[in-house]
Amino acid sequence: MNTLQLGNKAPLFKLPLAEGGTYSLEQDMTDRAGWRFLVFFRGAWCSVCNQDLQEIEESISYFEGKGVYFTALSTDTQEDSLEMKQKHELSFPVLADASKDLLDEYGVFYHGEDAPYEDHGNHGEAAYFLLDDKGKILYQQKQTSPFGRPTAKEFRKIIQYIKKNFK
């Protein structure tokens, strides 16, 4: 598992968009100047993840007003990702990393067959990465279970604090 440190350049990637086509982190950062918040979620089947993504959507104008753009991704299929995106009317990109290659690059925990307890089968765990406009990691949090995640309100505090103290 890869270990990324604050200040490291985040791995660039291309992944399928839920609605078809391909998302490129590098292209997105070129097209829309600002910071990126990458949200790895457990899957469309996860009710807590659905609630978390809906809370982000409800605050999206606040975040984008601060120059922060969200992208969500999981190890779901494109079809499951699209169904969830449409159901909750999510305006930000939702990506499918069915191969789990990006989880490995970012060092996100994977709950697989070798996990010490059963938890809805195989899936990536929640993780969060805030990147500056150059793609450097300003904040990261990785979960090993479904609990203890930051809320949209806490994301606001994180962004405010880092922007206030940014070097």
Secondary structure, 3 states (H helix, E strand, C coil): CCCCCCCCECCCCEEEECCCCEEEHHHHHHHCCCEEEEEECCCCCCHHHHHHHHHHHHCHHHHHHCCEEEEEEECCCHHHHHHHHHHCCCCCCEEECCCCHHHHHHCCCEECCCCCCCCCCCEECCEEEEECCCCEEEEEEECCCCCCCCCHHHHHHHHHHHHHHCC
